[in-house]
Amino acid sequence: MKHRVLVVGGAGYIGSHTVKLLQNQGYEVWVYDNLSMGHKESVSPDCLIVGDLKDKDRLDHAIMIHRIEGVIHFAASAFVGESVTEPAKYYQNNVVNTLSLLEVVRKQGIKKFVFSSTCATYGTPDRVPITEDTPQNPINPYGETKLIVEKVLRDYARAYQIGYAALRYFNASGAAADGSIGEDHSPETHLIPLILETILGKRKEIEIFGTDYPTPDGTCIRDYIHVDDLAQAHILALDILKPGQEIKVNLGIGQGYSVRQVIAATEKVTGKKVKYKESPRRAGDPAELVANPAKAMKELGWKPKYLDIETIIETAWNWHRKHPNGFRN
Ligand code: UFG
C-alpha cells in the first residue's frame, strides 16, 4: 500500500520534482504551498492546496481530510547570502514555521517526517568528503536554522516517536528528464542556471566568485546532485521510516567539480562559449563541499543515476532553452 503524502513546499524546485516522482510511483500526493517561491504550474492543480505554514488550522484540516500518513517538508528560505543580511526572515520561516508544522504533525499522530537539511550545517568542514559525523558548525544563519530543526526533530523523535529523516543536500541541479519541470528561482543565484542564462543571452556574463581558493584551479568545488536522484531519496526515506526512527544522511554523488570545470562542461554540452569574469570571493563560500554518500546508499538503499556532470547539465539545458522565462512561458 502506497502512502498518502503531504508535500509542504511541493511547488518549489526540489519539491515539484519529488511530487512528480511520487505520483509516477503511485502515491497519493497533496501539495501544500503558499506559492511565495513555488510555481503553481509545476504541479497539477487538483493536488495543490494554497496555504501558509503559519496557518495551523488549514494545515490541520488538510492533513485530516486527506488522511495523510507522511509529511515531506521542503518549505524554507534558502539563500545563504540573504540569511546573513535578513536573519529574522530565516529564523521565522525556517524555525518558527517548522515548529508550527510539527505541532500539527504531532497532534495528528503522523510518524513519518522527511526534512530538507543541507550541507551548510557543516560550515567549513575539517575534511572532505564529508561524512555525517563531521562536526556541524554552520557559518551562516541559513545553515544554523536547518541545524536547529535537526535538533528539534531529534528530541521530538525521542519524546513523541515521530520518525524523521534529515536529508543533508549538497548542490541540487538539473531538471526532469522529460523537460516538463525545472529550476526557476527569483532571483537566481545558483551557478548552473546562471551559466545557462548567460548562454541564452539573458545575462552579459557569469562571475566566477573567487579564483584564489586552495583548490587545483583556484575556484570552489561542489558536489552537484541531480534533482531526481535527490527526490528519489525522499521517497525511499518515507517508505522505511518507523516511529521514532532517526535517519541523518548526506545526499551528494561523492564527486566534486570546480566552478571552472562546471563552466567547461556547460560549454561542451551546449556547444557555446560562456562569457565570464573573475570576481572576488562571495562571503560565506567554503572552498570545497563534497559528500561521502555511503550512509545514504546503505540506509536508504539509494543509488544515484546521474553520476556525470555533463548529463546533469544536459537536463538543465533542455529545460532552460525551452523555457527561457521559466514557468512564465
Ligand atoms: N558561483 C559563482 N558565480 C555565480 C554563482 C555561484 O562562481 O554567479 C560559485 C559559488 O561561489 C559556489 C558555486 O558556484 O562556489 C556554487 O554556487 P551555488 O550558489 O550554485 O550553490 P552554493 O554551493 O552556494 O549553495 C548550495 C545550496 C544552498 C546551500 C549551500 C551549502 O544552493 O542552499 O549549497 O553551501 F546552503
Boltz pocket constraint, residues with backbone or C-beta under 6 A from the ligand:
constraints:
  - pocket:
      binder: B
      contacts: [[A, 78], [A, 79], [A, 80], [A, 118], [A, 119], [A, 120], [A, 142], [A, 169], [A, 170], [A, 171], [A, 172], [A, 189], [A, 190], [A, 191], [A, 192], [A, 194], [A, 206], [A, 207], [A, 208], [A, 209], [A, 210], [A, 220], [A, 221], [A, 222], [A, 259], [A, 282], [A, 284], [A, 285], [A, 286], [A, 289]]
      max_distance: 6.0
